[in-house]
């Protein structure tokens, strides 16, 4: 009987520990986005997460380790999200059309929720080893985009587009919208940020269509940005 009770207690403790770690990571990500990595202390994180400083160090050891866990999560999240978007598209689309529709939706998601690009932009301002840590998975493994680019270039070997330059374009458009609001409003000659954001997205989509040689029948003309947002699947809380 005691053995059974101990096993149940152990499972409960492990689950509680996992929930505590998730809360610490959630709070840390929010603080890093709001204030930047350098300005956030472990003390702030522990107070916001409602855990002791010693427990925070027990789970993660250091602020840098927390940052690395968040970085890993963002990378894996987008790998899964990319595949989720592709799976939501009509079957048997040409590779260039899949790329076009994928990146249209990825940018729409990023424009709607700028937390990931804010985290990335802050990483660029930190020590080089942190930037390298963030970029390393992208250099090693982006099989979905890499595979689509390879298939596209079999049809268009003259194209200079690569997986890296494609991601760079999406990053530029995403970051510009989150940091250069007044210039964006001025460029698109409007006072409504929502309208400007949609015009910003349409410009990206039009330029991408040219680079990917998208036939007119596949050109996307949504009525608003929300039409392009693919709601991510709910993450498991197990």
ZADRENMAR-684229 format. One record per residue (C-alpha): residue number from 1; x, z, y. Coordinates in nm, 2 decimals, padded with zeros to 4 digits. Last residue first. Layout:
+-----+--------+--------+--------+
|   k |      X |      Z |      Y |
+-----+--------+--------+--------+
| NUM |      X |      Z |      Y |
...
+-----+--------+--------+--------+
//
This chain:
+-----+--------+--------+--------+
|   k |      X |      Z |      Y |
+-----+--------+--------+--------+
| 238 |  00.11 | -02.02 |  01.69 |
| 237 |  00.00 | -02.11 |  02.04 |
| 236 | -00.01 | -02.48 |  01.96 |
| 235 |  00.00 | -02.71 |  02.26 |
| 234 | -00.32 | -02.88 |  02.36 |
| 233 | -00.28 | -03.26 |  02.34 |
| 232 | -00.19 | -03.42 |  02.67 |
| 231 | -00.46 | -03.57 |  02.88 |
| 230 | -00.38 | -03.94 |  02.94 |
| 229 | -00.38 | -04.00 |  03.31 |
| 228 | -00.45 | -04.36 |  03.41 |
| 227 | -00.81 | -04.33 |  03.53 |
| 226 | -00.70 | -04.03 |  03.73 |
| 225 | -00.49 | -04.25 |  03.95 |
| 224 | -00.80 | -04.43 |  04.08 |
| 223 | -01.00 | -04.75 |  04.04 |
| 222 | -00.76 | -04.88 |  03.77 |
| 221 | -00.62 | -05.23 |  03.78 |
| 220 | -00.39 | -05.28 |  03.48 |
| 219 | -00.24 | -05.62 |  03.42 |
| 218 | -00.27 | -05.71 |  03.05 |
| 217 | -00.46 | -06.04 |  03.09 |
| 216 | -00.23 | -06.14 |  03.37 |
| 215 |  00.07 | -06.16 |  03.14 |
| 214 |  00.34 | -05.89 |  03.18 |
| 213 |  00.69 | -06.03 |  03.23 |
| 212 |  00.85 | -05.68 |  03.20 |
| 211 |  01.03 | -05.69 |  03.53 |
| 210 |  00.72 | -05.83 |  03.71 |
| 209 |  00.48 | -05.58 |  03.56 |
| 208 |  00.72 | -05.30 |  03.65 |
| 207 |  00.71 | -05.41 |  04.02 |
| 206 |  00.33 | -05.41 |  04.01 |
| 205 |  00.31 | -05.07 |  03.84 |
| 204 |  00.55 | -04.91 |  04.08 |
| 203 |  00.35 | -05.04 |  04.38 |
| 202 |  00.02 | -04.93 |  04.22 |
| 201 |  00.16 | -04.57 |  04.18 |
| 200 |  00.26 | -04.55 |  04.55 |
| 199 | -00.09 | -04.68 |  04.64 |
| 198 | -00.24 | -04.41 |  04.43 |
| 197 | -00.02 | -04.14 |  04.59 |
| 196 | -00.11 | -04.27 |  04.93 |
| 195 | -00.49 | -04.25 |  04.86 |
| 194 | -00.45 | -03.89 |  04.73 |
| 193 | -00.23 | -03.80 |  05.03 |
| 192 | -00.50 | -03.91 |  05.28 |
| 191 | -00.35 | -03.98 |  05.62 |
| 190 | -00.29 | -04.35 |  05.56 |
| 189 | -00.04 | -04.62 |  05.65 |
| 188 |  00.12 | -04.67 |  05.31 |
| 187 |  00.47 | -04.63 |  05.44 |
| 186 |  00.37 | -04.35 |  05.68 |
| 185 |  00.20 | -04.15 |  05.41 |
| 184 |  00.50 | -04.19 |  05.18 |
| 183 |  00.74 | -04.09 |  05.46 |
| 182 |  00.54 | -03.78 |  05.53 |
| 181 |  00.53 | -03.68 |  05.16 |
| 180 |  00.90 | -03.73 |  05.08 |
| 179 |  00.95 | -03.46 |  04.82 |
| 178 |  00.69 | -03.49 |  04.55 |
| 177 |  00.62 | -03.86 |  04.59 |
| 176 |  00.99 | -03.95 |  04.60 |
| 175 |  01.05 | -03.75 |  04.28 |
| 174 |  00.80 | -03.95 |  04.07 |
| 173 |  00.90 | -04.29 |  04.20 |
| 172 |  01.26 | -04.22 |  04.15 |
| 171 |  01.21 | -04.07 |  03.80 |
| 170 |  01.00 | -04.37 |  03.69 |
| 169 |  01.28 | -04.60 |  03.81 |
| 168 |  01.54 | -04.39 |  03.64 |
| 167 |  01.35 | -04.40 |  03.31 |
| 166 |  01.35 | -04.78 |  03.32 |
| 165 |  01.71 | -04.79 |  03.42 |
| 164 |  01.80 | -04.57 |  03.12 |
| 163 |  01.59 | -04.77 |  02.87 |
| 162 |  01.75 | -05.09 |  02.99 |
| 161 |  01.63 | -05.37 |  03.22 |
| 160 |  01.88 | -05.65 |  03.29 |
| 159 |  01.66 | -05.91 |  03.14 |
| 158 |  01.82 | -06.23 |  03.02 |
| 157 |  01.75 | -06.15 |  02.65 |
| 156 |  01.38 | -06.18 |  02.71 |
| 155 |  01.20 | -06.20 |  02.38 |
| 154 |  01.46 | -06.01 |  02.19 |
| 153 |  01.49 | -05.80 |  02.50 |
| 152 |  01.13 | -05.67 |  02.46 |
| 151 |  01.20 | -05.56 |  02.10 |
| 150 |  01.51 | -05.37 |  02.21 |
| 149 |  01.33 | -05.21 |  02.50 |
| 148 |  01.05 | -05.10 |  02.26 |
| 147 |  01.30 | -04.94 |  02.03 |
| 146 |  01.49 | -04.76 |  02.31 |
| 145 |  01.16 | -04.63 |  02.45 |
| 144 |  01.06 | -04.48 |  02.12 |
| 143 |  01.40 | -04.38 |  02.00 |
| 142 |  01.50 | -04.18 |  02.30 |
| 141 |  01.78 | -03.99 |  02.14 |
| 140 |  02.14 | -03.94 |  02.23 |
| 139 |  02.18 | -04.01 |  02.60 |
| 138 |  01.84 | -03.86 |  02.69 |
| 137 |  01.93 | -03.55 |  02.48 |
| 136 |  02.24 | -03.50 |  02.69 |
| 135 |  02.08 | -03.53 |  03.03 |
| 134 |  01.97 | -03.17 |  03.07 |
| 133 |  02.29 | -03.03 |  02.92 |
| 132 |  02.49 | -03.26 |  03.14 |
| 131 |  02.31 | -03.14 |  03.45 |
| 130 |  02.37 | -02.78 |  03.34 |
| 129 |  02.74 | -02.84 |  03.28 |
| 128 |  02.76 | -03.00 |  03.63 |
| 127 |  02.66 | -02.68 |  03.80 |
| 126 |  02.33 | -02.69 |  03.98 |
| 125 |  02.18 | -02.94 |  04.23 |
| 124 |  02.08 | -03.19 |  03.96 |
| 123 |  01.89 | -02.91 |  03.78 |
| 122 |  01.67 | -02.87 |  04.08 |
| 121 |  01.56 | -03.23 |  04.06 |
| 120 |  01.48 | -03.19 |  03.69 |
| 119 |  01.27 | -02.88 |  03.75 |
| 118 |  01.08 | -03.06 |  04.03 |
| 117 |  01.04 | -03.36 |  03.81 |
| 116 |  00.88 | -03.14 |  03.54 |
| 115 |  00.66 | -02.95 |  03.78 |
| 114 |  00.52 | -03.26 |  03.96 |
| 113 |  00.17 | -03.26 |  03.80 |
| 112 | -00.05 | -03.55 |  03.91 |
| 111 |  00.24 | -03.77 |  04.01 |
| 110 |  00.41 | -03.69 |  03.67 |
| 109 |  00.10 | -03.78 |  03.47 |
| 108 |  00.05 | -04.11 |  03.66 |
| 107 |  00.42 | -04.18 |  03.61 |
| 106 |  00.39 | -04.14 |  03.23 |
| 105 |  00.07 | -04.34 |  03.23 |
| 104 |  00.22 | -04.65 |  03.40 |
| 103 |  00.53 | -04.60 |  03.19 |
| 102 |  00.34 | -04.63 |  02.87 |
| 101 |  00.12 | -04.92 |  02.98 |
| 100 |  00.43 | -05.13 |  03.08 |
|  99 |  00.63 | -05.03 |  02.77 |
|  98 |  00.34 | -05.11 |  02.54 |
|  97 |  00.29 | -05.44 |  02.72 |
|  96 |  00.66 | -05.53 |  02.68 |
|  95 |  00.65 | -05.44 |  02.31 |
|  94 |  00.35 | -05.67 |  02.24 |
|  93 |  00.02 | -05.49 |  02.16 |
|  92 | -00.06 | -05.45 |  01.79 |
|  91 | -00.30 | -05.16 |  01.82 |
|  90 | -00.49 | -05.06 |  02.14 |
|  89 | -00.32 | -04.76 |  02.31 |
|  88 | -00.38 | -04.39 |  02.22 |
|  87 | -00.08 | -04.39 |  01.97 |
|  86 |  00.15 | -04.51 |  02.25 |
|  85 |  00.03 | -04.22 |  02.47 |
|  84 |  00.08 | -03.96 |  02.20 |
|  83 |  00.43 | -04.10 |  02.13 |
|  82 |  00.53 | -04.06 |  02.49 |
|  81 |  00.37 | -03.71 |  02.49 |
|  80 |  00.58 | -03.60 |  02.19 |
|  79 |  00.90 | -03.71 |  02.35 |
|  78 |  00.78 | -03.56 |  02.67 |
|  77 |  00.73 | -03.22 |  02.52 |
|  76 |  01.06 | -03.23 |  02.33 |
|  75 |  01.25 | -03.28 |  02.66 |
|  74 |  01.05 | -03.02 |  02.85 |
|  73 |  01.10 | -02.77 |  02.57 |
|  72 |  01.47 | -02.82 |  02.56 |
|  71 |  01.50 | -02.78 |  02.93 |
|  70 |  01.29 | -02.46 |  02.92 |
|  69 |  01.52 | -02.32 |  02.64 |
|  68 |  01.82 | -02.42 |  02.84 |
|  67 |  01.69 | -02.24 |  03.16 |
|  66 |  01.63 | -01.92 |  02.95 |
|  65 |  01.99 | -01.95 |  02.82 |
|  64 |  02.12 | -01.99 |  03.17 |
|  63 |  01.93 | -01.67 |  03.28 |
|  62 |  02.11 | -01.47 |  03.01 |
|  61 |  02.08 | -01.31 |  02.67 |
|  60 |  01.75 | -01.47 |  02.57 |
|  59 |  01.54 | -01.23 |  02.36 |
|  58 |  01.74 | -00.92 |  02.40 |
|  57 |  01.82 | -00.99 |  02.76 |
|  56 |  01.44 | -01.01 |  02.84 |
|  55 |  01.39 | -00.69 |  02.64 |
|  54 |  01.66 | -00.51 |  02.84 |
|  53 |  01.51 | -00.62 |  03.18 |
|  52 |  01.17 | -00.48 |  03.07 |
|  51 |  00.87 | -00.70 |  03.04 |
|  50 |  00.58 | -00.78 |  03.28 |
|  49 |  00.66 | -01.15 |  03.31 |
|  48 |  00.68 | -01.12 |  03.69 |
|  47 |  00.90 | -00.81 |  03.68 |
|  46 |  01.13 | -00.95 |  03.40 |
|  45 |  01.17 | -01.28 |  03.59 |
|  44 |  01.25 | -01.12 |  03.92 |
|  43 |  01.51 | -00.89 |  03.75 |
|  42 |  01.66 | -01.19 |  03.58 |
|  41 |  01.72 | -01.34 |  03.92 |
|  40 |  01.58 | -01.65 |  04.08 |
|  39 |  01.76 | -01.80 |  04.39 |
|  38 |  02.01 | -02.01 |  04.19 |
|  37 |  01.75 | -02.18 |  03.97 |
|  36 |  01.52 | -02.30 |  04.25 |
|  35 |  01.25 | -02.11 |  04.43 |
|  34 |  00.92 | -02.25 |  04.32 |
|  33 |  01.03 | -02.47 |  04.03 |
|  32 |  01.26 | -02.20 |  03.89 |
|  31 |  00.99 | -01.93 |  03.94 |
|  30 |  00.73 | -02.13 |  03.75 |
|  29 |  00.98 | -02.21 |  03.47 |
|  28 |  01.08 | -01.85 |  03.44 |
|  27 |  00.71 | -01.73 |  03.42 |
|  26 |  00.64 | -01.98 |  03.14 |
|  25 |  00.97 | -01.90 |  02.96 |
|  24 |  00.90 | -01.52 |  02.98 |
|  23 |  00.54 | -01.57 |  02.86 |
|  22 |  00.66 | -01.78 |  02.56 |
|  21 |  00.91 | -01.51 |  02.47 |
|  20 |  00.65 | -01.24 |  02.48 |
|  19 |  00.42 | -01.45 |  02.26 |
|  18 |  00.69 | -01.50 |  02.01 |
|  17 |  00.77 | -01.12 |  02.01 |
|  16 |  00.40 | -01.04 |  01.96 |
|  15 |  00.39 | -01.28 |  01.66 |
|  14 |  00.69 | -01.13 |  01.51 |
|  13 |  00.55 | -00.78 |  01.56 |
|  12 |  00.22 | -00.88 |  01.40 |
|  11 |  00.40 | -01.03 |  01.10 |
|  10 |  00.61 | -00.72 |  01.06 |
|   9 |  00.31 | -00.49 |  01.09 |
|   8 |  00.13 | -00.69 |  00.82 |
|   7 |  00.44 | -00.67 |  00.59 |
|   6 |  00.47 | -00.30 |  00.65 |
|   5 |  00.10 | -00.24 |  00.57 |
|   4 |  00.15 | -00.44 |  00.24 |
|   3 |  00.46 | -00.23 |  00.15 |
|   2 |  00.28 |  00.09 |  00.24 |
|   1 |  00.00 |  00.00 |  00.00 |
+-----+--------+--------+--------+
//
